[in-house]
């Protein structure tokens, strides 16, 4: 799906210099490289507080800890997402309350989020899936009305915007991942927590070092969630290339959409955003139809294309296309073959989610560099 050797080749020398700089410093955890990266990425996102952490999963965990999610607390989140979204809630003893996702952009249904807020709701996790922001306004409005914090799971959406607002700046806290396959990927693991609240930022900084601001004096029960100097140094190099990289991904995505339209008769799933439960205005498609990625956001940065996800309609049609592509040497991936409510560890609910279950059977991610 992604040739990491080729991706790093243009600035290999800069990465090697960064390695040498860290090696010569003798500082390997939470040093000047991390501090510099936090300032630089914070300025790029436009957030006053950025805290580098060990990975994206831990970023979510720390964000939830910062707003005091604990045993029995309910946290609303989509069922069609990566495991870490719900897993972080469960690790703290919380209860994930799932909502379905919209068939337009794969993001969580804002109307269902609003409907499921209850007396035990402690937080909402709005996931910005595949590089596109969720429909934030109705979620933020409802959360403010009920005094509930909103955590943006922006692991796949660095640089994405909703009505001009950057992912990770709209909610109470944002959580990012720098896994190597992300648009800004480390050469290993890394993550980030963002917030405009100085008190929450201070709390996260304590939590990432076992709850201590001063060594051996522990104010909170935290853990070892520190970002390494080497990864911060690598990320600083790659951050300088991020704007250009995002422009290239956008260009490749538009080209690929045009090719699929022309050669596979690709069709858009809808003519309008369905995140708030609107009914689709499209015709019924036949088995084998290929539905293109749909962008609910307009303007620059509406979609950052962390994944290019199509849908193939009809029982077994997605898997047949995957086999055909594999036979020609094209690697594909399925994000995600099962929704969270279908996972063994979360099968305590009998609730069904038609949108998510349909997506799990139909979605296919293909490389942006693919020539159809």
Secondary structure in CASP SS format (residue, H / E / C, confidence):
PFRMAT SS
TARGET T0000
AUTHOR 0000-0000-0000
METHOD secondary structure of the structure
MODEL  1
X C 1.00
X C 1.00
X C 1.00
X H 1.00
X H 1.00
X H 1.00
X H 1.00
X H 1.00
X H 1.00
X C 1.00
X C 1.00
X H 1.00
X H 1.00
X H 1.00
X H 1.00
X H 1.00
X H 1.00
X H 1.00
X H 1.00
X H 1.00
X H 1.00
X H 1.00
X H 1.00
X H 1.00
X H 1.00
X C 1.00
X C 1.00
X C 1.00
X E 1.00
X C 1.00
X C 1.00
X H 1.00
X H 1.00
X H 1.00
X H 1.00
X H 1.00
X H 1.00
X H 1.00
X H 1.00
X H 1.00
X H 1.00
X H 1.00
X H 1.00
X H 1.00
X H 1.00
X C 1.00
X C 1.00
X C 1.00
X E 1.00
X E 1.00
X E 1.00
X E 1.00
X E 1.00
X C 1.00
X C 1.00
X H 1.00
X H 1.00
X H 1.00
X H 1.00
X H 1.00
X H 1.00
X H 1.00
X H 1.00
X H 1.00
X H 1.00
X H 1.00
X C 1.00
X C 1.00
X C 1.00
X C 1.00
X C 1.00
X C 1.00
X C 1.00
X E 1.00
X E 1.00
X E 1.00
X E 1.00
X E 1.00
X C 1.00
X C 1.00
X C 1.00
X C 1.00
X H 1.00
X H 1.00
X H 1.00
X H 1.00
X H 1.00
X H 1.00
X H 1.00
X H 1.00
X H 1.00
X C 1.00
X C 1.00
X C 1.00
X E 1.00
X E 1.00
X E 1.00
X E 1.00
X E 1.00
X C 1.00
X E 1.00
X C 1.00
X C 1.00
X C 1.00
X C 1.00
X C 1.00
X C 1.00
X E 1.00
X C 1.00
X H 1.00
X H 1.00
X H 1.00
X H 1.00
X H 1.00
X H 1.00
X C 1.00
X C 1.00
X C 1.00
X C 1.00
X C 1.00
X E 1.00
X E 1.00
X E 1.00
X E 1.00
X E 1.00
X E 1.00
X E 1.00
X C 1.00
X H 1.00
X H 1.00
X H 1.00
X E 1.00
X C 1.00
X C 1.00
X C 1.00
X H 1.00
X H 1.00
X H 1.00
X H 1.00
X H 1.00
X H 1.00
X H 1.00
X H 1.00
X H 1.00
X H 1.00
X H 1.00
X C 1.00
X C 1.00
X E 1.00
X E 1.00
X E 1.00
X E 1.00
X E 1.00
X C 1.00
X C 1.00
X C 1.00
X C 1.00
X C 1.00
X C 1.00
X C 1.00
X E 1.00
X E 1.00
X C 1.00
X C 1.00
X E 1.00
X E 1.00
X C 1.00
X C 1.00
X C 1.00
X C 1.00
X C 1.00
X C 1.00
X E 1.00
X E 1.00
X E 1.00
X E 1.00
X E 1.00
X C 1.00
X C 1.00
X C 1.00
X C 1.00
X C 1.00
X C 1.00
X C 1.00
X C 1.00
X C 1.00
X C 1.00
X C 1.00
X C 1.00
X C 1.00
X E 1.00
X E 1.00
X E 1.00
X E 1.00
X E 1.00
X C 1.00
X C 1.00
X H 1.00
X H 1.00
X H 1.00
X H 1.00
X H 1.00
X H 1.00
X H 1.00
X H 1.00
X H 1.00
X H 1.00
X C 1.00
X E 1.00
X C 1.00
X C 1.00
X E 1.00
X E 1.00
X E 1.00
X C 1.00
X C 1.00
X E 1.00
X E 1.00
X C 1.00
X C 1.00
X C 1.00
X C 1.00
X C 1.00
X E 1.00
X C 1.00
X E 1.00
X C 1.00
X E 1.00
X H 1.00
X H 1.00
X H 1.00
X H 1.00
X H 1.00
X H 1.00
X H 1.00
X H 1.00
X H 1.00
X H 1.00
X H 1.00
X C 1.00
X C 1.00
X H 1.00
X H 1.00
X H 1.00
X H 1.00
X H 1.00
X H 1.00
X H 1.00
X H 1.00
X H 1.00
X H 1.00
X H 1.00
X H 1.00
X H 1.00
X H 1.00
X H 1.00
X H 1.00
X H 1.00
X H 1.00
X H 1.00
X H 1.00
X H 1.00
X H 1.00
X C 1.00
X C 1.00
X C 1.00
X E 1.00
X E 1.00
X C 1.00
X C 1.00
X C 1.00
X C 1.00
X C 1.00
X C 1.00
X C 1.00
X C 1.00
X C 1.00
X C 1.00
X C 1.00
X C 1.00
X C 1.00
X C 1.00
X C 1.00
X C 1.00
X C 1.00
X C 1.00
X C 1.00
X C 1.00
X C 1.00
X E 1.00
X E 1.00
X E 1.00
X C 1.00
X C 1.00
X C 1.00
X C 1.00
X C 1.00
X C 1.00
X C 1.00
X C 1.00
X C 1.00
X C 1.00
X E 1.00
X C 1.00
X C 1.00
X C 1.00
X C 1.00
X C 1.00
X E 1.00
X E 1.00
X E 1.00
X E 1.00
X C 1.00
X C 1.00
X C 1.00
X C 1.00
X H 1.00
X H 1.00
X H 1.00
X H 1.00
X H 1.00
X H 1.00
X H 1.00
X H 1.00
X H 1.00
X H 1.00
X H 1.00
X C 1.00
X C 1.00
X C 1.00
X C 1.00
X E 1.00
X E 1.00
X C 1.00
X C 1.00
X C 1.00
X C 1.00
X C 1.00
X C 1.00
X H 1.00
X H 1.00
X H 1.00
X C 1.00
X H 1.00
X H 1.00
X H 1.00
X C 1.00
X C 1.00
X C 1.00
X C 1.00
X C 1.00
X C 1.00
X C 1.00
X H 1.00
X H 1.00
X H 1.00
X H 1.00
X H 1.00
X H 1.00
X H 1.00
X H 1.00
X H 1.00
X E 1.00
X E 1.00
X E 1.00
X E 1.00
X C 1.00
X C 1.00
X C 1.00
X C 1.00
X C 1.00
X C 1.00
END
